[in-house]
Amino acid sequence: LRIPRRGYTPSRLPHWRQDALPRPDIIHGEKASENSLLYMASVQTPRGHTCGGFLITEDFVVTQNKVLCPVRQNVTRKHIIPIFQQLLVKTIQFATSETNENANCYVAGWGKTKTGGHVVNELRVVKVSIIDQQVCQDRWDKIRLPANVICAGGYGTKAGFCQGDSGGPLVCNGMAVGVVSFNKGRNCTYPNVPNVYTDISKHASWINSMIKTF
C-alpha cells in the first residue's frame, strides 16, 4: 500500500498469490510496551481497524492484498499525514534471504484475542518460533501450501495470531520476514496447526523495484 501524497490517488501493490483462506489476531500475547513496534500500522475504514500492516519506508506500508481491497478507496492523505506530523514512527527493514528454522520471532497486531471475540484497542505482541516447512505441510494435511510461505506459531504452542492481525509482520532478529496470512478454520483456540505467513524474502526484489518506481 503506497501512502498517498498531495497530487496522488490511492494505489495498491500487486497481488501476492495465495490460497483463498480465512483471515487471521494475537492469542496469549501481551500488551506492547509504549513507544515500541513503531513501524506497526492499522489499516482502517470508517468502521475502524480492518487489518494490520507495517512501514518499510515513509511512503509504503506492507499489508495483505486480500484485506486491502475493501479499504483502498478510503485511504486519503488527510488521514495519514498527521501520523507522521504528530507521532514518533519508524520503519522496519525486510528480509532478503530465508529465515532459519527455530528462529525466535514475534508477531503483533490489534486482532481478536480469542475465537469469536472482538478486535482490541491496544497493540498486542506474542513470541513464536519458525516451524519446519515439511512439518507445517504435514500438519495442514490435504491443503497444499503455497511455496512462498513461512510457518510460525500455532503448533506445539497456544501462541499465535487470529482474525484481525492479517497484514502485520512476523519479525525475527529485528527484520520483517513474513506477512500474517491465514490460520486453520478461523480457530484461534489453536487446533495445533501452524500459522502461515507470506515469505517476504521471496518478494524482496519486487518490493524494492516498486519502491524505486515512485
KEBAPA-179488 format. One record per residue (C-alpha): residue in three letters; x negated, z, y; residue number from 1. Coordinates in nm, 3 decimals, padded with zeros to 5 digits, always signed. Layout:
residues N
ATOM residu       u       w       v num
ATOM    ALA       X       Z       Y NUM
...
end
This chain:
residues 214
ATOM residu       u       w       v num
ATOM    LEU +00.000 +00.000 +00.000   1
ATOM    ARG -00.152 -00.106 +00.330   2
ATOM    ILE -00.080 +00.134 +00.615   3
ATOM    PRO +00.065 -00.086 +00.891   4
ATOM    ARG -00.084 -00.102 +01.238   5
ATOM    ARG +00.072 -00.238 +01.554   6
ATOM    GLY +00.145 -00.607 +01.513   7
ATOM    TYR +00.163 -00.594 +01.133   8
ATOM    THR +00.457 -00.572 +00.895   9
ATOM    PRO +00.450 -00.352 +00.584  10
ATOM    SER +00.287 -00.511 +00.281  11
ATOM    ARG +00.211 -00.403 -00.072  12
ATOM    LEU -00.076 -00.452 -00.310  13
ATOM    PRO -00.014 -00.689 -00.605  14
ATOM    HIS +00.136 -00.552 -00.925  15
ATOM    TRP -00.088 -00.377 -01.179  16
ATOM    ARG +00.066 -00.489 -01.507  17
ATOM    GLN +00.202 -00.204 -01.717  18
ATOM    ASP +00.481 -00.149 -01.969  19
ATOM    ALA +00.808 -00.055 -01.801  20
ATOM    LEU +00.805 +00.312 -01.900  21
ATOM    PRO +00.951 +00.624 -01.731  22
ATOM    ARG +00.812 +00.763 -01.410  23
ATOM    PRO +00.644 +01.095 -01.415  24
ATOM    ASP +00.526 +01.598 -01.191  25
ATOM    ILE +00.285 +01.877 -01.216  26
ATOM    ILE +00.352 +02.110 -01.510  27
ATOM    HIS +00.192 +02.454 -01.546  28
ATOM    GLY -00.022 +02.398 -01.238  29
ATOM    GLU -00.074 +02.599 -00.922  30
ATOM    LYS -00.028 +02.551 -00.550  31
ATOM    ALA -00.317 +02.356 -00.399  32
ATOM    SER -00.522 +02.563 -00.158  33
ATOM    GLU -00.485 +02.497 +00.213  34
ATOM    ASN -00.699 +02.211 +00.350  35
ATOM    SER -00.780 +02.084 +00.001  36
ATOM    LEU -00.697 +01.745 -00.152  37
ATOM    LEU -00.671 +01.596 +00.197  38
ATOM    TYR -00.661 +01.243 +00.054  39
ATOM    MET -00.319 +01.302 -00.106  40
ATOM    ALA -00.023 +01.104 +00.030  41
ATOM    SER +00.351 +01.146 -00.016  42
ATOM    VAL +00.533 +00.811 -00.010  43
ATOM    GLN +00.879 +00.883 +00.129  44
ATOM    THR +01.215 +00.732 +00.211  45
ATOM    PRO +01.470 +00.887 +00.449  46
ATOM    ARG +01.578 +01.099 +00.150  47
ATOM    GLY +01.233 +01.249 +00.114  48
ATOM    HIS +00.947 +01.229 -00.136  49
ATOM    THR +00.959 +00.933 -00.374  50
ATOM    CYS +00.612 +00.919 -00.527  51
ATOM    GLY +00.251 +01.014 -00.472  52
ATOM    GLY -00.048 +00.818 -00.350  53
ATOM    PHE -00.399 +00.866 -00.217  54
ATOM    LEU -00.607 +00.736 +00.072  55
ATOM    ILE -00.906 +00.519 -00.018  56
ATOM    THR -00.960 +00.403 +00.342  57
ATOM    GLU -00.791 +00.482 +00.672  58
ATOM    ASP -00.573 +00.176 +00.619  59
ATOM    PHE -00.497 +00.177 +00.246  60
ATOM    VAL -00.302 +00.410 +00.020  61
ATOM    VAL -00.314 +00.351 -00.355  62
ATOM    THR +00.014 +00.423 -00.534  63
ATOM    GLN +00.206 +00.290 -00.832  64
ATOM    ASN +00.367 -00.050 -00.780  65
ATOM    LYS +00.689 +00.011 -00.971  66
ATOM    VAL +00.772 +00.309 -00.749  67
ATOM    LEU +00.667 +00.131 -00.428  68
ATOM    CYS +00.924 -00.148 -00.424  69
ATOM    PRO +01.223 +00.065 -00.314  70
ATOM    VAL +01.036 +00.206 -00.013  71
ATOM    ARG +00.807 -00.070 +00.114  72
ATOM    GLN +01.054 -00.191 +00.376  73
ATOM    ASN +01.089 +00.161 +00.516  74
ATOM    VAL +00.719 +00.223 +00.581  75
ATOM    THR +00.657 +00.189 +00.952  76
ATOM    ARG +00.372 +00.251 +01.193  77
ATOM    LYS +00.556 +00.527 +01.377  78
ATOM    HIS +00.592 +00.722 +01.052  79
ATOM    ILE +00.226 +00.703 +00.956  80
ATOM    ILE +00.003 +00.706 +01.263  81
ATOM    PRO +00.098 +01.064 +01.369  82
ATOM    ILE -00.050 +01.186 +01.040  83
ATOM    PHE -00.394 +01.070 +01.149  84
ATOM    GLN -00.350 +01.197 +01.503  85
ATOM    GLN -00.233 +01.549 +01.420  86
ATOM    LEU -00.364 +01.640 +01.074  87
ATOM    LEU -00.702 +01.665 +00.908  88
ATOM    VAL -00.709 +01.395 +00.642  89
ATOM    LYS -00.982 +01.248 +00.425  90
ATOM    THR -01.029 +00.953 +00.194  91
ATOM    ILE -01.148 +00.965 -00.167  92
ATOM    GLN -01.385 +00.730 -00.347  93
ATOM    PHE -01.255 +00.549 -00.654  94
ATOM    ALA -01.437 +00.487 -00.980  95
ATOM    THR -01.606 +00.156 -01.057  96
ATOM    SER -01.704 +00.246 -01.415  97
ATOM    GLU -01.525 +00.412 -01.707  98
ATOM    THR -01.492 +00.790 -01.722  99
ATOM    ASN -01.643 +00.987 -02.010 100
ATOM    GLU -01.417 +01.140 -02.274 101
ATOM    ASN -01.352 +01.515 -02.231 102
ATOM    ALA -01.442 +01.500 -01.862 103
ATOM    ASN -01.288 +01.786 -01.666 104
ATOM    CYS -01.039 +01.641 -01.424 105
ATOM    TYR -00.729 +01.734 -01.229 106
ATOM    VAL -00.405 +01.574 -01.115 107
ATOM    ALA -00.191 +01.676 -00.819 108
ATOM    GLY +00.150 +01.595 -00.675 109
ATOM    TRP +00.484 +01.704 -00.536 110
ATOM    GLY +00.676 +01.620 -00.852 111
ATOM    LYS +00.903 +01.830 -01.069 112
ATOM    THR +00.766 +02.142 -01.233 113
ATOM    LYS +00.999 +02.126 -01.534 114
ATOM    THR +01.218 +01.878 -01.717 115
ATOM    GLY +01.538 +01.821 -01.521 116
ATOM    GLY +01.402 +02.010 -01.220 117
ATOM    HIS +01.355 +01.902 -00.859 118
ATOM    VAL +01.058 +01.775 -00.663 119
ATOM    VAL +00.880 +02.052 -00.474 120
ATOM    ASN +00.781 +02.100 -00.110 121
ATOM    GLU +00.429 +02.217 -00.190 122
ATOM    LEU +00.139 +02.020 -00.331 123
ATOM    ARG +00.053 +02.143 -00.680 124
ATOM    VAL -00.252 +02.076 -00.894 125
ATOM    VAL -00.349 +02.123 -01.259 126
ATOM    LYS -00.664 +02.070 -01.467 127
ATOM    VAL -00.658 +01.815 -01.750 128
ATOM    SER -00.915 +01.651 -01.980 129
ATOM    ILE -00.970 +01.286 -02.071 130
ATOM    ILE -00.843 +01.203 -02.422 131
ATOM    ASP -01.000 +00.951 -02.659 132
ATOM    GLN -00.824 +00.614 -02.634 133
ATOM    GLN -00.764 +00.578 -03.009 134
ATOM    VAL -00.626 +00.933 -03.035 135
ATOM    CYS -00.397 +00.852 -02.745 136
ATOM    GLN -00.272 +00.531 -02.906 137
ATOM    ASP -00.212 +00.710 -03.237 138
ATOM    ARG -00.004 +00.977 -03.063 139
ATOM    TRP +00.205 +00.712 -02.887 140
ATOM    ASP +00.266 +00.559 -03.231 141
ATOM    LYS +00.481 +00.243 -03.208 142
ATOM    ILE +00.442 +00.195 -02.832 143
ATOM    ARG +00.142 -00.027 -02.771 144
ATOM    LEU -00.050 +00.099 -02.470 145
ATOM    PRO -00.199 -00.148 -02.218 146
ATOM    ALA -00.576 -00.194 -02.227 147
ATOM    ASN -00.621 -00.079 -01.868 148
ATOM    VAL -00.520 +00.286 -01.910 149
ATOM    ILE -00.671 +00.634 -01.930 150
ATOM    CYS -00.507 +00.920 -02.121 151
ATOM    ALA -00.537 +01.279 -01.999 152
ATOM    GLY -00.328 +01.595 -02.036 153
ATOM    GLY +00.000 +01.641 -02.222 154
ATOM    TYR -00.175 +01.656 -02.562 155
ATOM    GLY -00.317 +01.978 -02.703 156
ATOM    THR -00.205 +02.148 -02.381 157
ATOM    LYS +00.113 +02.206 -02.184 158
ATOM    ALA -00.053 +02.093 -01.861 159
ATOM    GLY +00.010 +01.754 -01.705 160
ATOM    PHE +00.236 +01.556 -01.476 161
ATOM    CYS +00.612 +01.499 -01.466 162
ATOM    GLN +00.867 +01.288 -01.270 163
ATOM    GLY +00.771 +01.256 -00.902 164
ATOM    ASP +00.393 +01.257 -00.945 165
ATOM    SER +00.375 +00.882 -01.009 166
ATOM    GLY +00.115 +00.706 -00.797 167
ATOM    GLY -00.105 +01.012 -00.750 168
ATOM    PRO -00.471 +01.017 -00.857 169
ATOM    LEU -00.644 +01.151 -01.164 170
ATOM    VAL -00.964 +01.294 -01.013 171
ATOM    CYS -01.283 +01.354 -01.212 172
ATOM    ASN -01.613 +01.464 -01.058 173
ATOM    GLY -01.476 +01.409 -00.710 174
ATOM    MET -01.368 +01.049 -00.770 175
ATOM    ALA -01.025 +00.895 -00.830 176
ATOM    VAL -01.041 +00.744 -01.178 177
ATOM    GLY -00.674 +00.692 -01.261 178
ATOM    VAL -00.327 +00.648 -01.113 179
ATOM    VAL -00.036 +00.852 -01.257 180
ATOM    SER +00.174 +00.613 -01.463 181
ATOM    PHE +00.404 +00.747 -01.738 182
ATOM    ASN +00.470 +01.023 -01.990 183
ATOM    LYS +00.679 +01.047 -02.307 184
ATOM    GLY +01.052 +01.006 -02.260 185
ATOM    ARG +01.064 +01.183 -01.922 186
ATOM    ASN +00.997 +01.506 -02.114 187
ATOM    CYS +00.788 +01.738 -01.900 188
ATOM    THR +00.805 +02.023 -02.151 189
ATOM    TYR +00.544 +01.818 -02.336 190
ATOM    PRO +00.606 +01.674 -02.681 191
ATOM    ASN +00.229 +01.676 -02.748 192
ATOM    VAL +00.183 +01.314 -02.643 193
ATOM    PRO -00.087 +01.227 -02.386 194
ATOM    ASN -00.004 +01.139 -02.026 195
ATOM    VAL -00.102 +00.785 -01.930 196
ATOM    TYR -00.278 +00.667 -01.614 197
ATOM    THR -00.386 +00.324 -01.489 198
ATOM    ASP -00.766 +00.299 -01.512 199
ATOM    ILE -00.886 +00.232 -01.156 200
ATOM    SER -01.228 +00.108 -01.270 201
ATOM    LYS -01.058 -00.192 -01.432 202
ATOM    HIS -00.931 -00.296 -01.088 203
ATOM    ALA -01.219 -00.183 -00.863 204
ATOM    SER -01.341 -00.532 -00.777 205
ATOM    TRP -00.992 -00.648 -00.692 206
ATOM    ILE -00.925 -00.341 -00.477 207
ATOM    ASN -01.246 -00.396 -00.283 208
ATOM    SER -01.162 -00.762 -00.230 209
ATOM    MET -00.817 -00.670 -00.095 210
ATOM    ILE -00.967 -00.417 +00.147 211
ATOM    LYS -01.212 -00.679 +00.277 212
ATOM    THR -00.927 -00.926 +00.326 213
ATOM    PHE -00.798 -00.710 +00.609 214
end
